[in-house]
């Protein structure tokens, strides 16, 4: 395991992911997984996302990782069963614990954010694949933490570029340049991971003259990413993934994501792979907050750039953790996260 600090188309299938097998069996308490004493965790209903000639990306806010002393045990089994090419994590509080987890996943390598001031990012990618020679592996080329040299403070003006780190809530976007290859084909892409400012509301017209408001900061963050793509990456394959904290109106018009998601203002640059989730029941949204008094919201997203609009094979949505794990919402919240992962899989 190596550690370095370093998709207009008709979307054929965009869905909230759930397994056809129904609810999974409830695993036992993984006090010592793999101890041979019948006390193993298996998550036997978890989906194997990996497939020949396919790229799979899963983004997950794993809430103040690690939630408990059992978190790594659960994650090791889940990530192994899901078998995705790339995992992008948000809210890493303990980097060493994520390193420990990565060391238990010999086919994966880890990249951590270095300029984030709290709740770090982690990129876990499959650098080897012993089970399927045509399923592909990932080569990590480079990392760039965008706008990390800008002030992390509210300067009171409406120029959001001159204090971009503040707009991103002290978590500069983590841009990773990666190459997927299955031996006969290669696919270069950028994965830009984000975790926007939380809280507030979605009333941008009421708050756009307040550069310190949460909604202004989220709108500014999306605008910065749109401009960055237009000026630097317009010929590249770009994914933007993470927790966008788009509270309030659950639609592509929410100002937190509108510069990227709303065709009327996004200049045709991006498509939201999980847009159909907004039309689903709230129980299918990515953020459930099972123990929280707030209503569920679809806060986690994956965008794809215009170079991939013709990739009709692409599918994506929310990973239904109740089905995948067989656990209750409270159990998931206690050990893993109040967010459900978001995924995309596609044939490059």
N, C-alpha and C positions, 0 to 999 in steps of 0.2 A: 504494500500500500504506500503510495507516494503522497506527500503533502507539499503543496506549493502555495506561498502567499501571493500568492498570485491569485401567410393565404387572400367593372365588379364581378366574385364568384357566387354561385349558389352553393351554399354549404350543404352537402348532401346529408350529413349526419352530425348534428350537434345535440348532445344529450347529457342528461344527468346519469352518471354511470351507476348501474346496479347489477348484481350478478343474477343470472337466470336461475340459479339454484335456490333462491330464497334466502332466509336468514341462516347465518352460519352457526355452527356449533359453538357453544360457549367454552372458551379455553379455561384451563385451570390456572391458578395463581402461579406465575412463573418465578417462584422464589429462586429456583436454580434450574433454568431451562437446560434441557439436554443432560440432566443428571442421571437418566436411566431409571429413575424411581417413580415413574408415572406422573410426575409433576411437571410435564412439559407443556409449553404453549405451542400451538401449531397454526392457528388461523387457517384452517383447512378450506374455508370458502373464499379466501383471498384470491384475487385474479392475477394470473400471470400475464402481464402486459406485453412482454417481449414476444416478438414474432419475426420471422425471416424478412429481410429487406426493409425493416420498419424502424423509424426513430420514435422513441417514447420519452416524453418529458413530464415529470410530476413536480408541481410547485406546492409547497406546504408551509404555512405558518404553524410551527410546532410549539406555540405558546410558552414563552419563557423557559425554553429547554434547558435542562430536563425538568419535567413536572414532578417526578418522584424518583425514588431509587429503582423503580421497576421500568422506567421509561426506555432505557437502552435495550432491555430484554425484549420488550414489545416491538420496538423499532427494528431490531436486528431481524426478527422473524418476518415482519411485514415487508420490509424493504427487500429481503431475499425472495419472498414469495411474489411480490409485484415485479421484480426483476427488470425494472425500467433502465433505460440508458442513462438518464440524467435525473437527479433530484436536486431541486433548489429550495433550500430551507431559509425561513425567516425566524426571527426572535430567538437567536442562539444567545443564551446568557452565559453558558459555560462552554467555552471553546474546547477545553481539555476533554470534557465528556463526549463531545462530538468526534474528536480525534480517537478516543477510546472506541466509540462505536464503529468508526471507519476501519479501525484495525481488525475488527471482527468480520469485515466484509472484504475478503482478499481480492475479489475481482474489481473493486472500486478504489478510486483515488479521491482525495479531498482537497478543495481549495477554500480558504477562509477569507472573509473580508479583513482588511487591516486598518482602514480609516474610520469605520463606523464607530460612533462614540457610545452607543448602547444597543443591545439586541442585534447581534451580528448576523451576517449572511454566511451560508455554507453551501458549496456546490459539490455534490457527490456524483461522480461520473464513472461509467463502466469502462475501464481501461483494458480489460481482458474479458473474453467470453469463452468459457470452456465447454458450454453446453450446446452452442449453436453457431457454427462457423459462418453462416450467412445472416446472422442476426445483427451483426455490427458491433463495433466498439467506438469509443470516443477518444480523440486525442485533444488534450488541452494545449492551446497555443499561447494564450496570453490573457491577462486580466487588466481592466482599467476601471478604477473607481471614479465615476464621473463627478466633476465639480467639487472634488474633495478639497481643493485649495481655496474655496470661496468661504466667506464668513458664515458662521453658524449663529447668526443673531438677526433680530428684526431691526433693520435700519430705518423703518418708517416710511420708505418710499415705495412706489409701485413698480420699480424695476426688479423683477424677481430673478433676473440672471445674475445680478451682482452679489446676491447672498443665497445662491442655489442650495447650499448645504442646509440652510435654515428651512427652505421650502420642502426639502426632503426629510425634515425632522431629525437631523444629524445622522442620517443613514444614506450616504451618497450611493446612487445606483451602482450596482456591481455588474459591469459589462464583461462577459466572458466570451472569448473568441475560441470556438470549438470546431472540430472536424469529426463527422460521423463517417465511418467506412465499413463496408461488409466484404472487403476483399476485391470486389469487382467494380464498385462505385463509391465515390466520395461526395460529401456534402458539407460545405463550409457554412457556418452560421454564427450569429451573435445571440447570446442569451443575456438580456439586460434584466437583472433582478431588482425589485423595488419593495419597499415597505413604507407606505405613505403615513402622514400624520393622522392620528385617530380623532374621533369625537366631533363635537360641533354639530352642524346641520348641513343642508344642501341648498340654502337660499343665497346663491351667489350674487344675484342682483342687489340683495340687501347688504352684502358684505364685501363687495369687490373693491370698495374704497378703504377697506381695513386690512392692510397687508399682514396683520398678525392673526387673522382669523383662520381657523382650521380649514374652512372651505376654500379660502383664497389660496392657501398654501398647497392644497391638493390640486386645484385648478392650475396653479403655477407650475407644479411638478409635471403634470401631464403636458402642459404647453412647452416646457423645457425639453421633454423627451421628443415631442413632435418636431421641434426645431432642430434638435440634435440629429435626428434621423434624416431630415431634409438636407441638412448641411454636410453630413458626414457618412451616412450609411445607406443612401437611397438606392444604391445598386446591389446591396447585400441582402442576405436572408437574415431577418431580425425577428426574434421573439422578445416580447416584453412580458414578464411574469411576476406575480407576487400578490401582496396584500395591498389593495388600493384604498381601503377604508372608505368606500363610497356610501356613507350613511344616508338615510332619507330615501328619496325616490329611487326605486330599484329598476333602472332602465339605462339605456345607452345615453340618455340625455342628462344623466346626473353630472353636474359640472366637474366632479372629481375626475371623471374619466372621459368626458365629452370630447376634449381635443384629440383623443385617440380613437374613440368609439363611435362618435356621431358623424355620419357621412356628410352632413351639411357643413361641418367645420373641420373635418380631419384631412381634407385635401386628397382623399382616396388612398392615404398611405397605409392604413391598418384595417384589419378585420378582428372582431372579438370572437374568438373561437367558441366561447361559452355563452354567447348572447342568448340562446334559447332558454338558458336557465332562468332568466328573468321572468319567463312566462310559466314557469313551474310553480308548484306549491312551495310555500316557504320552508317546509320541512326538507326540501331538496337544495336549499341554498348552502353555500360553502360555510358561512359562519352560523353556527347553531347556538353557541353559548348556553349549553344545556342547563347550566346552573345560574344563568344570568337573567335579570328581569327584563332586558331589552328583547324586542322581537328579532327573529333570525333575519339575516341580511346576506346578500350575495356580494361579498367583499373581495373575493379572490379571483383573479382573471389571468388569461393568457391571450395576448394579442400576437398576430402574425403580420408581417409586412407584405407589401404588394407583390413582391417577387414570388410569393407562394400562393397567390389567389387561385391559381389553376390546379393546385394540388387537391383533386377531388377525393383522394383517399383519406384526407385528414378528418379526424373525429376528435371530439373533446368534450369535457364536462367535469362534473364533480364526482369524486370517488365517494360512494355511500359507505361511510364508516360503520354504520350499524350492521349492514349486510356483510361487509368485508371482514369484520372482526367477530360478530356475534355478541359483542358487548352492549351494555346499555349506554345511553348518552352520558349519564353521570360517570360511568366507569371510564369512558373515553376521555371525558373532560378531566378526570382526576389524574390520569396517567399519561395521556398523549397530548390532546389539544382541544380547545373549543372551536377550532377551525377544521373543516374537512379539506383534503387535498384537491387540487385542480389538475387536470391532465390533458395532454394532447398526444395523439399518435398519428403518424403519417408516413407514407412511402415517398422518400425524396426523389 
